[in-house]
Structure formats: structure tokens, C-alpha cells
Amino acid sequence: MDKTTSHSNQELVVDFLATNSLKADRPLVVADSGQHTGYRVNGTPKEVIFAQKLYEDSSVRQRLEKYGAKSLLVPELLSIIIGKGTRGEDGDLTPIQLGSLVAETIDNQKNGTVGDLRFLRFEQLENIGGIDKETACRILAAVELGKRSYFDPVPDKPQINDPVVAVSLLQEELMWQEQEKFAVIFMDCRHQFLSKDVFFTGSATETLVSPQTIFREALKRQATRLIVAHNHPSGNVSASAADLQLTKSLIEAGRLLEIKIQDHLIFGKGGWNSLRSDTCLWYEE
């Protein structure tokens, strides 16, 4: 292949990657063809692209500098974290090829999305040919930084007059969980934060909540305001009929004990919903 042809191919693939037909948050799987490295996109042959030198480290870094990290595919982002190639059983592997193997492992996880990076374990990465302990540690460290950066820090004793503050307090416990969990924020009469706890853990679809336990803890902690919350592992943050009935029961029980239920939040895979804002359950207040 002469330099003119190589340059032309590179420009063609760059233009193709720059279009909206490729989403950088989709896990893409490597497809080897001779010395070429390709990516499977939406599983159809006409969308499989091949290039020789374009996907090497320098080109990936150049595109990151020019177009930003959002322009890169998942294997390319991983290749920058991996940093170096390695010798595998079947020959040398470039960082892009190693990143593609990690992306393929993600693709085989429960949801098959890039979000499953959060659940990768050290042993899984070590089982990928060409990924050594140092590289596995680097990938897991980058994933952990990403998770931590998602959570906004809040003051130690915040005043909670906005559901966004409550979301910040509970998202680490509830946002990305694979099992349904139920949590409570305890506050005083001025909406000042006292404490928080996860009280119930259920299956992937439901959890059993005991109102008695919730109010017993509220009395023990001298709390007069509560925000209750749970997650939907499916990611759907709409309230179910059971969610609405539970909220209504908690509000009514709270009135008898002079403990107000300020809100019921539902979390799910990056989203959340405030039932106080979304329903008429508090109309009597």
C-alpha cells in the first residue's frame, strides 16, 4: 500500500467516525482480518470498517486532542488507559487490540453496555490474554475514578431543602445497584441532615419494606423529617403502583407520629425521580 492510498483510507475512516452513525458509548468488538483491526458496529457487515495505521496510539491521541474524548470508541478510550502493547500467545497485540478484547468482555456482561465496566473484576481482566496485573490495575483505577467523579461532594451536615441535595447524599448507595435497596435520610425540623442508612435489600425486582422499622429508627434518632428512597435496577425511575401505595402509607403513618415524609426518591442507572414533584400524594399539606 503506497502512502497516498494509506492517507486516503485514513481520511475516509476519520470522516466515517466523525458522523453520528457511531456512538462512542457503545461497546464495539474487534474483528481481525489479516493485519487489519476493525470494529463491529450494530452487527451488520456493511458497517464493519478496517484500517491499518489509523487506530495506532498516535492517531487515537491526535483525534482525542482534535475532537475530544467523546469522539473515541470504547476500545480506543481503553487503549489510552492501557498505554502499551504486549506479546500474546498468538503474537503481538497493540493497545487498540487489547482495548477491543476488554470491550468484548464488557459486551458479554449482564447488560452488554459500557456501563458494565463498573462491575469488571480483577480476575476477569487477568483472564484476558495480554492484560497483565499492572494493566488490570490501571483499568480498574480509571473506572473507580470515573465512579467517584460522578458523585458530587456534599457538606457533612447539609440542609436538605431540595431533592438534588438528597440525591447527592444517596446516589452512591442506590444509583447503580443490581439489587433493589431502600434507604432513609433522617433530618431535624429545620431539614438539617442527621444521618442516613440503607435498611432493606431485596432482589433485582423488589424489596420488602417495614414502616415500623423506619419510624422506630426515626424516633431513636430524634428525627422529625424523613426522605425515603429506593432504586429500580432496571433503570426505569417511574413509580409503580406498589411504590405509590407504600409512599401513601408512610405519609399517613408519619402524620400520626408527627414525623413528616418529605419525599420519596427513585433511582436508576443515572436517573432519578422525586415523587413529591411527580405526584399529588402531598396535596393535603
C-alpha positions in Angstrom: 0.0 0.0 0.0 1.5 3.4 -1.0 1.5 6.5 1.2 -1.3 8.1 -1.0 -3.6 5.2 -0.6 -2.9 4.9 3.1 -3.5 8.6 3.7 -6.8 8.4 1.7 -8.0 5.4 3.7 -7.2 7.2 6.9 -9.2 10.3 5.9 -12.1 8.1 4.9 -12.3 6.3 8.2 -11.8 9.6 10.2 -14.8 11.1 8.3 -16.8 8.0 9.0 -16.0 8.0 12.7 -16.9 11.7 12.9 -20.5 11.1 11.8 -23.4 10.3 14.2 -23.7 6.8 12.9 -21.1 5.6 15.5 -21.8 6.2 19.2 -18.7 6.4 21.4 -20.6 4.9 24.4 -21.3 1.6 22.6 -19.0 -1.3 23.3 -17.6 -2.4 20.0 -15.9 -5.7 19.3 -12.7 -6.2 17.4 -12.8 -8.2 14.1 -9.4 -9.3 12.8 -8.8 -9.5 9.0 -5.2 -10.2 8.2 -3.2 -7.3 9.6 -6.3 -5.1 9.8 -8.1 -4.1 13.0 -11.8 -3.5 12.7 -14.8 -2.8 14.9 -18.2 -4.4 14.7 -20.9 -1.8 14.7 -24.6 -2.8 15.2 -23.6 -6.3 13.9 -24.1 -5.7 10.2 -21.3 -6.5 7.7 -21.6 -3.2 5.8 -20.8 -1.3 9.0 -17.6 -3.2 9.7 -14.6 -0.9 8.9 -11.0 -1.7 8.6 -7.8 0.4 8.8 -4.2 -0.4 9.4 -2.4 2.5 10.9 -5.3 4.8 11.8 -6.0 3.0 15.1 -2.5 3.1 16.4 -1.8 5.1 19.6 -0.6 8.3 17.9 -3.7 8.6 15.7 -6.0 7.9 18.6 -4.3 10.6 20.7 -4.4 13.0 17.8 -8.1 12.6 17.4 -8.7 13.0 21.1 -6.7 16.3 21.1 -8.6 17.5 18.0 -12.1 16.3 18.6 -12.2 15.5 22.3 -12.6 12.2 24.2 -16.3 11.8 23.2 -15.1 11.2 19.6 -13.3 8.0 20.5 -14.8 4.5 20.6 -14.7 2.4 23.7 -11.7 0.3 22.6 -9.8 3.5 21.7 -10.5 5.0 25.2 -9.3 1.8 26.8 -6.2 1.7 24.6 -5.1 5.1 26.0 -5.5 3.7 29.6 -3.7 0.5 28.6 -0.9 2.6 27.1 1.3 -0.2 25.6 1.0 -3.3 23.6 2.1 -6.7 24.7 3.1 -10.1 23.4 0.3 -12.6 23.5 0.1 -16.3 22.7 -1.0 -15.5 19.1 1.6 -12.8 18.5 1.9 -9.1 19.3 -1.2 -7.2 20.4 -1.5 -3.4 20.0 -3.2 -1.3 22.7 -6.2 -1.0 20.4 -6.5 -4.8 20.1 -6.2 -5.1 23.9 -8.8 -2.5 24.4 -11.1 -4.4 21.9 -10.6 -7.6 24.0 -11.7 -5.7 27.1 -14.6 -4.2 25.2 -15.6 -7.8 24.2 -15.6 -8.8 27.8 -17.9 -5.9 28.6 -20.1 -6.9 25.7 -20.6 -10.3 27.4 -21.6 -8.9 30.7 -25.2 -8.8 32.0 -26.3 -5.7 30.2 -23.7 -5.7 27.4 -23.2 -1.9 27.7 -20.2 0.3 28.6 -21.9 0.8 32.0 -20.8 -2.8 32.8 -17.3 -1.5 33.2 -18.3 -0.7 36.8 -18.6 -4.4 37.5 -15.4 -5.7 36.0 -13.3 -7.7 38.5 -9.5 -8.0 38.6 -9.8 -11.7 37.8 -11.8 -11.1 34.7 -9.2 -8.7 33.3 -6.4 -11.0 34.2 -8.1 -13.8 32.2 -7.9 -11.6 29.0 -4.8 -12.6 27.0 -2.3 -9.8 27.0 -3.7 -8.0 30.1 -1.2 -8.2 32.9 -1.6 -7.3 36.6 -0.3 -3.7 36.0 -2.7 -3.1 33.2 -5.6 -4.6 35.0 -4.9 -2.3 38.0 -4.7 0.7 35.7 -8.1 -0.1 34.1 -9.8 -0.6 37.5 -8.3 2.6 38.9 -9.6 4.6 35.9 -13.1 3.0 36.3 -13.0 3.9 40.1 -12.0 7.5 39.3 -14.9 7.7 36.9 -17.4 6.4 39.5 -16.1 8.8 42.2 -16.2 11.8 39.8 -19.9 11.1 39.2 -20.8 11.7 42.8 -20.8 15.4 43.8 -19.5 16.0 47.3 -21.9 17.4 49.8 -21.3 19.1 53.2 -21.1 16.9 56.2 -24.4 18.3 57.7 -26.3 19.8 54.8 -29.7 21.4 55.0 -31.9 19.5 52.6 -34.5 21.8 51.0 -34.0 20.5 47.5 -34.3 16.9 46.2 -31.0 17.4 44.4 -29.2 17.5 47.7 -30.9 14.3 48.8 -29.9 12.7 45.5 -26.2 13.6 46.1 -26.4 12.0 49.6 -27.9 8.7 48.4 -26.7 8.2 44.8 -23.6 6.2 45.8 -25.7 3.7 47.7 -28.6 3.5 45.2 -27.9 4.7 41.7 -26.1 1.7 40.1 -27.1 -1.2 42.3 -28.1 -4.5 40.8 -30.4 -5.3 43.7 -33.3 -3.2 44.9 -32.4 -1.3 48.1 -34.4 1.0 50.4 -32.7 3.9 52.2 -33.8 6.7 54.5 -32.4 10.2 55.2 -33.1 11.4 58.8 -33.5 15.2 59.4 -34.5 17.5 62.2 -37.4 20.1 62.0 -35.1 22.6 60.1 -34.4 19.9 57.4 -30.8 19.6 58.8 -29.2 16.3 57.9 -28.8 13.9 60.9 -27.9 10.5 59.3 -28.8 8.1 56.5 -29.0 4.3 56.2 -29.9 1.5 53.9 -32.4 -0.6 55.7 -33.7 -3.2 53.3 -32.1 -5.1 50.4 -34.2 -7.2 48.1 -34.0 -8.9 44.7 -33.4 -7.5 41.3 -37.1 -6.6 41.1 -38.5 -5.9 44.6 -37.7 -5.3 48.3 -39.9 -5.7 51.4 -40.1 -2.5 53.5 -41.1 -2.4 57.1 -42.6 1.0 58.0 -42.3 0.0 61.7 -38.5 -0.2 61.4 -38.3 3.1 59.6 -40.3 5.1 62.2 -38.7 3.2 65.1 -35.3 4.4 63.8 -36.6 7.9 63.3 -37.8 8.1 67.0 -34.4 6.7 68.1 -32.5 9.3 66.2 -34.9 12.1 67.2 -35.7 12.8 63.6 -38.9 14.7 62.6 -38.4 14.8 58.8 -37.6 11.8 56.6 -36.7 11.3 52.9 -37.2 7.7 51.8 -35.6 6.4 48.6 -35.1 3.2 46.7 -33.7 2.1 43.4 -35.0 0.3 40.3 -32.2 -2.0 38.9 -34.0 -1.9 35.6 -33.2 1.9 35.3 -36.9 2.9 34.9 -37.5 5.6 37.5 -41.2 5.7 37.1 -43.2 4.9 40.3 -45.1 1.6 40.3 -48.5 1.1 41.9 -46.7 -0.5 44.9 -44.3 2.5 45.2 -47.3 4.9 45.3 -49.2 2.8 47.9 -46.1 2.5 50.1 -45.5 6.3 49.9 -49.1 7.0 50.8 -48.9 4.6 53.8 -45.7 6.2 55.1 -47.1 9.7 54.8 -50.3 8.7 56.7 -48.3 6.9 59.4 -45.9 9.8 59.7 -48.8 12.2 60.4 -49.9 10.2 63.4 -46.3 10.3 64.8 -45.7 13.9 63.8 -42.8 12.7 61.6 -43.1 14.1 58.1 -42.2 12.2 55.0 -40.6 15.0 52.8 -40.1 13.0 49.7 -39.7 9.5 48.1 -36.9 9.3 45.6 -36.5 6.6 43.0 -33.0 6.0 41.5 -32.0 4.0 38.4 -28.8 3.8 36.3 -28.0 7.5 36.2 -31.5 8.9 36.6 -33.8 9.7 39.5 -37.4 10.8 40.2 -39.0 12.8 43.0 -42.5 11.5 43.8 -43.2 14.8 45.7 -42.7 16.6 42.4 -44.2 14.0 40.2 -47.4 13.0 42.2 -50.2 14.6 44.2 -49.6 12.5 47.3 -48.6 15.6 49.4 -51.5 17.7 48.3 -53.0 17.8 51.8 -50.0 19.6 53.3 
